[in-house]
């Protein structure tokens, strides 16, 4: 597995955690992308300070305002990215923005579920729809008939917690609404892979590991990984994906996970 080479990439939820890690590592590649679009809710706010610092040093980094639960915001983000890219299209869309909680079967509410689906499932669906014309354009502009992340791809940041066959870390929490939203995201990824293959777009779902972030919580467990290890691993795996991998559910080391 080599190094990811991609002309343009957009990462959602890019102001912290895994999203920020992805942006930092993409910018640090020996051959960094010509365009790195870092999307987050409040680009000028305090929580995006690290992104702002990076943007001041990297002219290829563009911070894009985006609220993934707002269709108008998604449409505006796609238009703004399209203007920058002109005729070249977008090679890689990483739907990373997500939220979590530890709701149990006893206390999960309709509001819980609705909020979780809005961000973790509906957000990636709407983003993929909005950026599809740019992804198609990138695929058409790339030589060869195979699929790859360098050509055109959608990577949905899922979680092993969404596996129905192997209920991951149940002993640490039921996380009902989170698990259901990620299981739905996995199905969405599978459907996208079938529908978008003919357009030359690869689609895959990733489990980044149980990463040590604000969202990942403070439980200490030997299986936990750092943002650095997770992101480095995922970018390495992305560099090697081909048509045989479209529609798969993989972890940060490239291992295929059970649905």
C-alpha positions in Angstrom: 0.0 0.0 0.0 1.4 3.3 -1.0 0.7 6.9 -0.4 -2.7 8.5 -1.3 -2.5 10.8 -4.4 -5.5 12.8 -4.9 -6.1 16.2 -6.6 -9.0 17.4 -4.5 -10.7 16.2 -1.3 -13.4 17.5 1.0 -13.6 16.5 4.6 -16.7 17.2 6.7 -16.5 17.8 10.5 -13.0 19.0 9.9 -12.5 21.3 12.9 -11.7 18.6 15.5 -11.0 14.9 16.1 -10.7 12.6 13.1 -11.7 15.3 10.7 -8.9 17.7 11.7 -6.5 14.8 11.8 -7.4 13.9 8.2 -6.9 17.5 7.1 -3.5 17.7 8.8 -2.3 14.4 7.3 -3.5 15.3 3.8 -1.6 18.6 3.9 1.5 16.8 5.2 1.6 14.2 2.4 4.8 14.3 0.2 2.4 15.1 -2.7 -0.5 16.9 -1.0 -3.8 17.6 -2.8 -4.1 20.7 -4.9 -7.3 21.4 -3.0 -8.2 20.4 0.6 -11.7 21.6 1.5 -12.3 21.5 5.3 -15.9 21.8 6.1 -17.2 22.7 9.5 -20.2 24.4 11.2 -18.5 27.6 12.4 -15.3 28.3 10.5 -14.7 31.6 12.2 -15.4 30.3 15.7 -13.1 29.3 18.6 -13.6 25.6 17.9 -12.1 26.1 14.4 -9.0 27.9 15.6 -6.6 25.0 14.6 -8.1 24.9 11.1 -7.7 28.7 10.8 -4.0 28.4 11.8 -3.5 25.7 9.2 -5.2 27.7 6.5 -2.9 30.6 7.2 0.1 28.4 6.3 -1.4 26.3 3.5 -2.8 28.1 0.5 -4.3 24.8 -0.8 -6.6 24.6 2.3 -10.0 26.1 2.0 -12.4 26.2 5.0 -16.0 25.8 3.9 -19.0 26.6 6.2 -21.3 23.6 6.4 -24.1 22.4 8.6 -24.7 18.8 7.5 -28.3 18.8 8.7 -29.2 21.9 6.7 -30.0 21.2 2.9 -29.5 24.9 2.1 -26.0 24.9 3.7 -25.1 21.7 1.8 -26.2 23.2 -1.5 -24.2 26.4 -0.8 -21.1 24.4 0.1 -21.3 22.4 -3.1 -21.7 25.6 -5.2 -18.7 27.2 -3.5 -16.4 24.1 -3.9 -17.6 23.8 -7.6 -16.5 27.4 -8.2 -13.0 26.7 -6.9 -12.6 23.5 -8.8 -14.0 24.9 -12.1 -13.9 22.0 -14.7 -11.9 19.5 -12.7 -14.5 18.0 -10.3 -14.0 16.6 -6.8 -12.0 13.4 -6.4 -12.7 12.5 -2.8 -15.6 13.2 -0.5 -15.1 12.1 3.1 -18.3 12.2 5.1 -16.8 12.4 8.5 -19.1 14.7 10.5 -21.0 12.7 13.1 -22.4 12.8 16.6 -22.9 10.1 19.3 -24.5 9.4 22.6 -25.0 6.4 24.8 -28.8 6.0 24.8 -30.1 2.7 26.2 -33.2 0.8 25.1 -34.9 2.0 28.2 -34.3 5.8 27.7 -33.8 6.3 23.9 -36.3 8.8 22.6 -37.7 9.6 19.1 -35.8 13.0 19.3 -32.6 11.1 20.1 -33.0 8.9 17.0 -34.1 11.7 14.8 -31.1 13.9 15.7 -28.7 11.0 15.3 -30.1 10.0 11.9 -30.1 13.6 10.7 -26.4 14.0 11.2 -25.0 10.5 10.8 -27.2 9.1 8.0 -29.2 11.8 6.2 -26.2 14.3 6.2 -24.0 11.9 4.2 -26.9 11.1 1.9 -27.6 14.8 1.1 -23.9 15.6 0.8 -23.3 12.8 -1.7 -26.3 13.9 -3.7 -25.1 17.5 -3.8 -21.5 16.6 -4.7 -22.4 13.9 -7.2 -22.1 16.2 -10.3 -18.5 17.2 -9.1 -17.6 13.5 -8.4 -18.9 12.5 -11.8 -16.9 15.3 -13.4 -13.7 14.1 -11.7 -14.4 10.5 -12.7 -14.9 11.5 -16.3 -11.6 13.5 -16.3 -9.6 10.6 -15.0 -8.0 8.1 -17.4 -8.7 4.4 -17.1 -11.8 2.3 -16.4 -11.0 1.2 -12.8 -12.2 2.7 -9.5 -10.0 4.4 -7.0 -9.9 7.3 -4.4 -7.6 9.2 -6.8 -10.3 9.1 -9.5 -13.6 9.6 -7.6 -14.8 8.2 -4.3 -17.2 8.7 -1.4 -15.8 7.5 2.0 -18.5 7.3 4.7 -17.1 7.4 8.3 -19.1 4.6 9.9 -18.4 2.6 13.1 -18.1 -1.0 14.0 -20.8 -0.1 16.5 -23.1 -0.3 13.4 -22.3 -3.9 12.7 -25.5 -6.1 13.2 -23.5 -9.4 13.1 -20.9 -8.4 15.7 -22.2 -6.0 18.3 -19.0 -4.1 19.1 -18.3 -2.9 22.6 -21.8 -3.6 23.9 -20.3 -4.1 27.4 -19.4 -0.4 27.4 -22.8 0.9 26.4 -25.9 0.2 24.3 -25.7 3.5 22.3 -29.0 2.5 20.6 -29.6 5.6 18.4 -25.9 5.8 17.4 -25.7 2.1 16.4 -28.9 2.3 14.4 -27.7 5.4 12.6 -24.4 3.8 11.6 -26.1 0.5 10.5 -28.3 2.7 8.3 -25.2 4.5 7.0 -23.6 1.1 6.1 -26.7 0.3 4.0 -26.6 3.7 2.4 -22.9 3.0 1.4 -23.8 -0.3 -0.1 -26.6 1.3 -2.1 -24.3 4.1 -3.3 -21.7 1.6 -4.4 -24.3 -0.1 -6.6 -25.8 3.1 -8.0 -22.6 5.0 -8.6 -20.3 2.3 -9.9 -21.4 3.1 -13.5 -20.3 6.7 -13.0 -16.8 5.6 -12.0 -17.3 6.4 -8.3 -16.0 4.1 -5.6 -17.9 4.0 -2.3 -16.8 2.5 1.0 -17.6 2.7 4.7 -14.8 3.0 7.3 -14.5 2.1 11.0 -11.8 4.5 12.1 -11.2 2.5 15.3 -12.3 3.4 18.8 -10.4 6.6 18.6 -9.3 8.7 21.5 -11.4 11.9 20.8 -13.9 14.1 22.7 -16.7 12.1 21.0 -15.0 8.7 21.8 -15.2 9.3 25.5 -12.7 8.7 28.3 -13.0 4.9 28.8 -9.6 3.3 28.8 -9.3 0.1 26.8 -6.4 -1.5 25.1 -8.1 -1.5 21.7 -8.3 2.3 21.6 -6.2 4.1 19.0 -5.0 7.7 18.6 -6.2 10.1 15.9 -2.8 9.9 14.4 -2.7 6.1 14.1 -6.3 6.0 12.8 -5.9 8.7 10.2 -2.5 7.4 9.0 -4.0 3.9 8.6 -7.1 5.1 6.8 -5.3 7.2 4.3 -3.0 4.2 3.6 -6.0 2.0 3.0 -7.7 4.6 0.8 -4.6 4.7 -1.4 -5.0 1.0 -2.2 -8.8 0.8 -2.8 -9.9 -0.4 -6.2 -13.2 -1.7 -7.8 -13.1 -4.9 -5.8 -13.4 -2.8 -2.6 -16.4 -0.7 -3.6 -19.3 -1.3 -1.3 -17.2 -2.8 1.5 -17.0 -2.0 5.3 -13.3 -1.7 6.3 -11.4 -0.7 9.4 -8.4 1.7 9.6 -6.1 -1.2 9.0 -7.9 -2.4 5.9 -9.6 -5.4 7.5 -13.1 -6.2 6.1 -15.7 -6.0 8.9 -19.0 -8.0 9.2 -22.2 -6.1 8.3 
